Amino acid sequence: MTVLIAGGGIGGLTLALSLHQIGVPCRVFESVPELRPLGVGINVLPHAVRELIELGLHDRLDAEAVRTRELAYFSKHGKPIWSEPRGLEAGYKWPQFSIHRGRLQQILLDAAIERLGRENILTSHHLAGWTETADGVRADFIDRATGKPAGSYEGAVLIAADGIHSVVREKLYPNEGPPIWNGRILWRGITRANAFLTGRTMIMAGHEILKFVCYPISKQAGADGKFDINWVAERHMPPTYQWRREDYNRTAKLDEFLPWFESWDFDWLDVPGLIRNCPHAYEYPLVDRDPIPQWTFGRVTLMGDAAHPMYPIGSNGASQAILDARVLTREILAHGATQAALAAYEAERRPATTDLVMLNRRNGPEQVMQLVEERAPNGFGVVTEVLSQQELEDIAANYKRVAGFQVEGLNAKPPIVQRAGMT
């Protein structure tokens, strides 16, 4: 029977393409009336890129994305703390891609329409509820804009890929409440600007209270000689700050946060210039949810942000959703579209992502910036006077281990779906 997928984001579309790859019929249901390329930049890590390449998407990705060359950490004074190669330069067999989230979703959507048929990607279908049947599940949908019924569909299992505000999760955990805000605000935008450092560098500067991240997401310079630079400004707000908690994606007012970064004009990057010259910036609260003890209930399970919403630290949100999709596909290949497949998927993915959620709450690899701020708030000359090389390497290695993309292990293992015997 058909696998029903609630949610047409990166995770849901990757799952649809993966199920099509192994010959399992599926149908994607999306709440919005039209899937459009929205958002700002994201990074897709090598362990997730390899799975997208296994889906035959390498050329499309490579045409749109920047192959990230290195990740570099800096103090609030713009002084280097730590840098390491990424993707192919780090010894992986697959690149790390920096790409506009909307472009990535469009690549997945175009491929899904081509392979599954447009009739299996249904928009204006908001999940209202579901019931288990004798041999599967029946999902009921409404048109959220009108409130009118949009039909009921039967399938073998229902996969909730419906994001941090998941309808399925809310029904399974009705007392959970809204996502947890940790007191930090993110301001995000894309600015046309000159290349910096290698031209393919992702940088993070600052510390736990005030941080700036940026990286290019366009491969070629435009007619103006400039590139699309994705940036994120972050501040941990004081306890007295009155955040408009009902707003999760509102247009940012530059004068509300630019003053904190006015002095961050480094000789290699003009941070205030990036902010000031951005045509449209957005404000987001930094939120996640506590890990839950169970994803799978009968013939229904959670994936992606519906299962494990995490802070955007370590560039792992989209990558983990892609891994969810591939592990779930592997288990469906092994067990069929059954409760046994859902249980096997959860047994692997829930502990792994729980560890990652908790590590991201401790700032993941970005804790090196906070250590520098605590030990040398007025600047430093040589990084080894503040942090030992061993400390730096241990922090980086531990994060890669938890996130599942160490060079040695990743290069040695076959792709996820092939581990179930697919050829």
ABEGO torsion letter per residue (X at the ends): XBBBBBEABAAAAAAAAAAAAAGBBBBBBBABABBBBBEBBBBBBAAAAAAAAAAGAAAAAAAABBBBABBBBBBAAGBBABBBBBEAAAGBABBBBBBBAAAAAAAAAAAAAAAAEAAABBBGBBBAEBBBBAAEBBBBBBBAAAGBBAEBBBBABBBBAAEAABAAAAAABAAAEBBBBAGBBBBBBBBBBBBBEAGABBBBBEBAABBBBBBBABABBBAAGBBBBBBBBBBBBBAABBBBAABABBBBBAAAAAAAAAAABBAABBAAAAAAABABBBBBBBBBBBBBABABBEABBBBEAAABBBBBBGGAAAAAAAAAAAAAAAAAAAAEBBAAAAAAAAAAAAAAAAAAAAAAAAGEAAAAAAAAAAABAAEBABAAAABBAAAAAAAAAAAAAAAGABAAAAAABBBAAAAAGBX
